[in-house]
Amino acid sequence: MENKQKPLSKNQKIILEYIQKNKKPVKAYSILSNVQKKGINAPPQVYRALDKLIEIGKIHKVESQNSFVACKTSDCETPHATAFSICDSCDEVSEINDPKLFKYLLDFKDNSGIKFDGYNLEFFGTCKSCETS
């Protein structure tokens, strides 16, 4: 089955490139202020592009920081199933790509029997760089 994904719009491309070049997660208003020179002037333009980029798996939202990161997995097949490790000291965010974790969560049901369609997990701790400094 072919995946016929529409090409990215101009705004989606601009915003994706901006997010990809940042090492840390970025907030929507930071994105807006940094892409205004490229013709994106209103918050709804940013949020529409962000929503679409999340939907197609190009970026993920880090809920605890209300920010966005580029997906590190090419052709992400799980845009609504993400897991991150976040350093409490430097706010470094890493996408977790662990097949065992994803397989476990795919079959996971809570005590009431609800089977989940998606998740956004965030694990907090101290990264190696902060641990040694």
N, C-alpha and C positions, 0 to 999 in steps of 0.2 A: 504494500500500500504506500503510495507516494504522499509525502507531506508537502502540500502545495501552500506554503506560507507566503502571504503577500509581502512584497519588499517593504522595508521600513520607510516611514514617512521622513521628510526632511527633519522635522522636530525630534522624532524618535532617534534618528541617527546622531544628531547633535548631542542630545542628552545621554545616549548610550556611550558615545565617545568620551564625554566629560566624566561620567561615572567610572568608565574603564581606566582612565588615566589617573584616577585618585587611588591612593593606597588605602585610605580609610573610608568608612561609610560617609555619605554626604546627605544632607538634609535638603528637602525640596526648595526652600527659599535660598539656600546657598547655590543650588543648581541654577535657579532663576537669575540670581545676581551675576552669575558667571557666564551665562549664555545670552544675556540680553543683547550684546553686540551682534549676535548672529540672528536676531529677529524674533526671539522668543521673549515676549514682553509681559505676559500675564500668567498668574498662577494656574488658571484652568488649562493653559497650553502645556505646562509642565506636568500637572497631575494626569491629564489624558495620556500623555506620552509614557509616564511612569506606569500607569495602569496597564497599558498595552505591553510594555516591555516585561512587566511581571507576568502577565498572561501567557506570553510566548516563551518565558523562561530565560530571558536575557539578563534580567536583574532579579534581586530578591530584596525584600524589605526586612530590616532588622527592627523588629517591633519595639524592643526596649529603648532604642535610641531614636525611633521614628526617622530612620535614615535608610539609605539604599546602597547596595553593593552590586558589582557585576558578578554574574554567575561564573564560577571558575570551571564549570563542566561544559564542554562544548555540546551544543544541542541538548540542553537540559530537558529531561523528560518529566521532571517532577517540580514544576513551578510552584505547586501548592504543598510541597513536602520538603521543607528545608530545615537544616540544623546548623547551628553556628557555635563556635567557642569564642568567648569574649573575655579579654583580659581586663580585670578590675582596675589595674594600674594605668595602662596606656590606652585602653579602649580598642586595642587591636582586635579585629574581627576576622575569623577564618571560617570558611565554609567547610563543614564536615561532610566527607564523601565516604561513608562506610557501608558497604553492601550488607553486612550482618545487621547493622542497626536498621537500615531501611527494610530489610526482609522481615525483621521482628515487628516493626511498626505497621507494615502492610497488613499483617494478620491480627494486629492488636485490637481488642475490644475492651471498653471500660466495664465496670461492674454492672451497669444497667444493660449491657449488650450492644451499646452503640459502636458501630464500625465507622472509623473516621475516613473522611474523604481527603483530608489534608492536615498538615501540622506545620508549626513554625517553632522549633525548639531552640532554646538559647541556653548554653551551658557557660557558667561563669567561673573564673579561676585566675591564675597568674601565669603569664606566658614565660617561656624560657629566658627571654631577654630581660624581663623585669625581675625574675627570680635570681639571676646572677648579679644584678646591679645593686 
